[in-house]
């Protein structure tokens, strides 16, 4: 995982899982219809996956870290399909998901080019009319301290909507969180 020890402990904690369940996901997915077949890119330790698996009929998770993918498979493999794969080159068929989601993981993608490949892949695997939704963090002093030694490539909110549009998405929207230092986004495959 491209995260330091403190960051790994936080993201694998029950406190983080509860915060994502009670605050992050309700805000990030407000008014988003996920549909029947949902793909989560970059589930990490599974805080969001454990909520999503209760909300949707079929969930697939694509995790780049082999050990983390195995842990997710061991924990959730009876309720979700877990793949060890790169979100920028997913071994999934075209137009096979109603929605694609990712939460607080884009800043762990090392380059803007690789992030753009993730956006293109999300577009590719979505069915027409499908939604790409999620959230991420914005830089702050506390955020930078937490990410010391991590891969940390935050999204520029000024350019993000255009990047999604270049990947093919329409109806792109992005909102800053009213209290936390982050944003949510939604985009649709026409």
QUIURDA-V519897 format. One record per residue. RES is the residue in one small letter. NEAR is the number of other C-alpha atoms within 8 Angstrom. D_CENTER is the distance of its C-alpha to the mean C-alpha in whole Angstrom. Layout:
BEGIN
RES,NEAR,D_CENTER  RES,NEAR,D_CENTER
END
This chain:
BEGIN
x,4,15  x,6,15  x,10,16  x,10,19  x,6,21  x,7,21  x,10,17  x,9,16  x,8,19  x,9,17  x,11,14  x,11,16  x,8,18  x,6,19  x,7,19  x,11,15  x,12,15  x,9,17  x,9,16  x,11,12  x,12,14  x,8,17  x,8,15  x,9,12  x,11,11  x,9,14  x,8,14  x,11,11  x,9,12  x,7,15  x,4,17  x,7,14  x,4,16  x,10,14  x,8,17  x,8,18  x,14,15  x,15,12  x,12,9  x,13,6  x,11,5  x,12,5  x,15,7  x,9,9  x,8,12  x,9,11  x,15,11  x,12,9  x,10,10  x,9,14  x,9,13  x,9,12  x,12,15  x,6,17  x,6,16  x,12,16  x,7,18  x,9,17  x,14,13  x,12,12  x,14,10  x,17,10  x,17,10  x,10,12  x,9,14  x,8,17  x,6,18  x,11,15  x,14,15  x,9,18  x,8,18  x,12,15  x,12,18  x,7,20  x,7,19  x,10,17  x,10,19  x,7,21  x,7,19  x,12,16  x,10,16  x,13,14  x,9,14  x,11,15  x,11,14  x,9,13  x,12,10  x,11,12  x,9,15  x,9,14  x,5,17  x,6,17  x,6,19  x,8,19  x,9,18  x,10,17  x,12,15  x,14,15  x,15,11  x,15,8  x,11,5  x,13,1  x,11,3  x,9,6  x,11,5  x,12,7  x,13,10  x,11,11  x,12,11  x,10,15  x,7,16  x,8,15  x,6,17  x,10,14  x,12,11  x,11,14  x,10,14  x,11,10  x,11,11  x,11,14  x,12,13  x,10,10  x,12,14  x,8,16  x,12,15  x,18,15  x,12,18  x,7,20  x,9,19  x,13,15  x,14,13  x,15,9  x,15,8  x,13,6  x,12,7  x,13,8  x,10,11  x,10,15  x,8,17  x,7,20  x,6,23  x,6,21  x,9,18  x,9,20  x,7,22  x,8,19  x,12,18  x,7,21  x,6,21  x,9,17  x,11,16  x,9,15  x,11,14  x,10,13  x,9,13  x,6,16  x,7,16  x,5,19  x,7,18  x,9,15  x,11,16  x,7,18  x,9,16  x,13,14  x,10,18  x,7,19  x,10,16  x,9,18  x,13,16  x,9,19  x,7,19  x,12,16  x,8,16  x,10,15  x,7,16  x,8,16  x,9,16  x,4,20  x,4,20  x,5,17  x,10,17  x,10,13  x,12,12  x,14,11  x,13,11  x,12,12  x,13,13  x,12,16  x,14,17  x,7,21
END
